[in-house]
Amino acid sequence: MSFLKALGSGLAGAVALTAIHETIRRVSPDAPRMDVLGMRAIAKSLRAAGEEVPDEDTLFNVTLAGDVVSNALYYSLVGLGDPRSAVARGALLGLGAGLGAVLLPGPLGLGTDASARTRETQLMTVAWYTAGGLVAGAAMQSLSDDDEGLKGSAVANATAEGQRRCYPVRSRVVPSGRLIRAGV
């Protein structure tokens, strides 16, 4: 596993998650408000440290950047283990994060309205984190298929089979001794 591949895959999942959150929260009243939850967490931490809480715009930007970074690091765990199971690992990571986002804010003193106010809010929260995990897993598997030759993966097998059907190859040796392959 390459650290950069894992981190890149995690970033892909984090960006997908953030894009979903930021898009849907603008059009659905039941959408999770993870931005509000993050702003509360940062403000609470700053107050506990005796620091001044920044204005709302600054707090939002810091929260958004923190969400992308922390989610990218979390989703980069898809890179652990066999790349052929990265999508399944991503789904489990996303499911775990979604359930945590629904169940933990209340006990942490951050309120429940941001991620659990309605059944729809709860379902969207879990679904969106799971989608982020799936994107991270698919990115990891795709990056691994590219240069590690995952012979057992469904993506690699389907691609190889499709290429054989569409592009039969004939080989011949030219006078220089090089092997030339030409599609027919």
C-alpha positions as CSV (number, residue, x, y, z in Angstrom):
1,M,0.0,0.0,0.0
2,S,1.3,3.4,-0.9
3,F,0.8,6.1,1.6
4,L,0.1,8.7,-1.1
5,K,-2.5,6.4,-2.8
6,A,-4.3,5.9,0.5
7,L,-4.2,9.6,1.3
8,G,-5.4,10.5,-2.2
9,S,-8.2,8.0,-1.9
10,G,-9.2,9.4,1.5
11,L,-9.2,12.9,0.1
12,A,-11.5,11.7,-2.8
13,G,-13.9,10.3,-0.2
14,A,-13.7,13.4,2.0
15,V,-14.3,15.8,-1.0
16,A,-17.3,13.7,-2.1
17,L,-18.8,13.7,1.4
18,T,-18.3,17.5,1.7
19,A,-19.8,18.2,-1.7
20,I,-22.8,16.1,-0.8
21,H,-23.3,17.9,2.5
22,E,-22.8,21.4,1.2
23,T,-25.1,20.8,-1.8
24,I,-28.0,19.1,-0.1
25,R,-28.0,21.3,3.0
26,R,-28.9,24.2,0.8
27,V,-32.0,22.6,-0.6
28,S,-33.4,20.2,2.1
29,P,-34.6,21.3,5.5
30,D,-34.0,17.8,6.8
31,A,-30.4,17.7,5.6
32,P,-27.7,17.0,8.2
33,R,-25.9,20.1,9.3
34,M,-22.4,18.8,10.0
35,D,-21.1,22.3,9.4
36,V,-23.0,23.5,12.5
37,L,-21.9,20.5,14.5
38,G,-18.3,21.2,13.6
39,M,-18.6,24.9,14.4
40,R,-20.0,24.0,17.8
41,A,-17.2,21.6,18.5
42,I,-14.5,24.1,17.6
43,A,-16.2,26.9,19.5
44,K,-16.6,24.7,22.6
45,S,-12.9,23.7,22.4
46,L,-11.7,27.3,22.0
47,R,-13.8,28.4,25.0
48,A,-12.5,25.6,27.1
49,A,-9.0,26.7,26.2
50,G,-9.8,30.3,27.1
51,E,-9.5,31.5,23.5
52,E,-11.7,33.8,21.6
53,V,-14.2,32.3,19.2
54,P,-13.8,33.8,15.7
55,D,-16.7,35.3,13.7
56,E,-19.1,33.0,12.1
57,D,-17.6,33.2,8.6
58,T,-14.1,32.4,9.8
59,L,-15.5,29.6,12.1
60,F,-17.3,28.1,9.1
61,N,-14.2,28.2,6.9
62,V,-12.0,26.6,9.6
63,T,-14.7,24.0,10.2
64,L,-14.9,23.1,6.5
65,A,-11.1,22.8,6.2
66,G,-10.9,20.7,9.3
67,D,-13.7,18.4,8.1
68,V,-12.0,17.8,4.8
69,V,-8.6,17.1,6.4
70,S,-9.9,14.9,9.2
71,N,-12.3,12.9,6.9
72,A,-9.4,12.5,4.4
73,L,-7.2,11.0,7.1
74,Y,-10.0,8.8,8.3
75,Y,-11.0,7.5,4.9
76,S,-7.4,6.9,4.0
77,L,-7.6,3.8,6.2
78,V,-9.1,2.1,3.1
79,G,-5.5,1.6,2.0
80,L,-4.8,-0.9,4.8
81,G,-5.0,-4.5,3.7
82,D,-5.7,-6.1,0.4
83,P,-6.7,-3.5,-2.3
84,R,-9.3,-5.9,-3.7
85,S,-11.4,-5.3,-0.5
86,A,-10.9,-1.5,-0.4
87,V,-14.5,-0.8,-1.5
88,A,-15.9,-3.1,1.3
89,R,-13.5,-1.5,3.8
90,G,-14.6,2.0,2.6
91,A,-18.3,1.0,3.1
92,L,-17.6,-0.1,6.6
93,L,-15.6,3.0,7.5
94,G,-18.3,5.2,6.1
95,L,-21.0,3.3,7.9
96,G,-19.1,3.6,11.2
97,A,-18.5,7.3,10.7
98,G,-22.2,7.9,9.8
99,L,-23.4,6.0,12.9
100,G,-20.9,7.9,15.1
101,A,-22.1,11.2,13.6
102,V,-25.7,10.3,14.6
103,L,-25.1,8.8,18.0
104,L,-22.2,10.7,19.5
105,P,-22.9,14.5,19.3
106,G,-25.6,14.3,22.1
107,P,-23.3,12.6,24.7
108,L,-20.5,14.9,23.7
109,G,-22.6,18.0,24.6
110,L,-22.9,19.2,21.0
111,G,-26.7,18.7,20.6
112,T,-28.6,16.2,18.4
113,D,-30.3,18.6,16.0
114,A,-27.5,18.7,13.5
115,S,-27.3,15.1,12.6
116,A,-30.3,13.3,14.3
117,R,-33.3,15.7,14.4
118,T,-35.5,13.6,12.2
119,R,-35.4,10.0,10.8
120,E,-34.6,11.5,7.4
121,T,-31.7,13.4,8.9
122,Q,-30.3,10.3,10.5
123,L,-30.6,8.3,7.3
124,M,-29.0,11.0,5.2
125,T,-26.1,11.3,7.7
126,V,-25.3,7.6,7.6
127,A,-25.8,7.4,3.8
128,W,-23.6,10.3,3.0
129,Y,-20.7,9.1,5.2
130,T,-21.1,5.6,3.6
131,A,-21.0,7.2,0.2
132,G,-17.8,9.0,1.1
133,G,-16.3,5.7,2.2
134,L,-17.4,4.0,-1.0
135,V,-15.7,6.7,-3.1
136,A,-12.5,6.4,-1.1
137,G,-12.6,2.6,-1.5
138,A,-13.3,2.7,-5.2
139,A,-10.5,5.3,-5.7
140,M,-8.0,3.0,-3.7
141,Q,-9.0,0.0,-5.8
142,S,-8.7,1.9,-9.0
143,L,-5.3,3.3,-8.2
144,S,-4.2,-0.2,-7.2
145,D,-5.6,-1.8,-10.4
146,D,-3.6,0.7,-12.4
147,D,-0.1,-0.4,-11.3
148,E,-0.3,-3.5,-9.1
149,G,-2.2,-5.7,-11.6
150,L,-5.0,-7.0,-9.3
151,K,-5.6,-10.2,-11.1
152,G,-8.4,-11.2,-8.8
153,S,-10.4,-8.0,-8.8
154,A,-13.7,-7.8,-10.7
155,V,-12.7,-4.5,-12.3
156,A,-9.4,-5.9,-13.6
157,N,-10.9,-9.1,-14.8
158,A,-13.8,-7.4,-16.6
159,T,-11.4,-4.9,-18.2
160,A,-9.0,-7.7,-19.4
161,E,-11.9,-9.8,-20.7
162,G,-13.4,-6.8,-22.6
163,Q,-10.1,-6.0,-24.2
164,R,-9.6,-9.6,-25.4
165,R,-13.1,-9.6,-27.0
166,C,-12.7,-6.2,-28.6
167,Y,-9.1,-6.2,-29.6
168,P,-7.7,-9.6,-30.5
169,V,-3.9,-9.3,-30.6
170,R,-1.5,-10.8,-33.1
171,S,2.2,-10.9,-32.4
172,R,5.2,-11.2,-34.7
173,V,8.9,-10.8,-34.3
174,V,10.5,-8.2,-36.6
175,P,14.0,-8.4,-37.9
176,S,15.4,-6.3,-35.0
177,G,14.2,-9.1,-32.7
178,R,11.5,-7.0,-31.0
179,L,8.1,-8.4,-30.4
180,I,5.4,-6.4,-32.1
181,R,1.7,-6.7,-31.1
182,A,-0.9,-5.3,-33.4
183,G,-4.6,-5.2,-32.8
184,V,-6.7,-6.8,-35.5
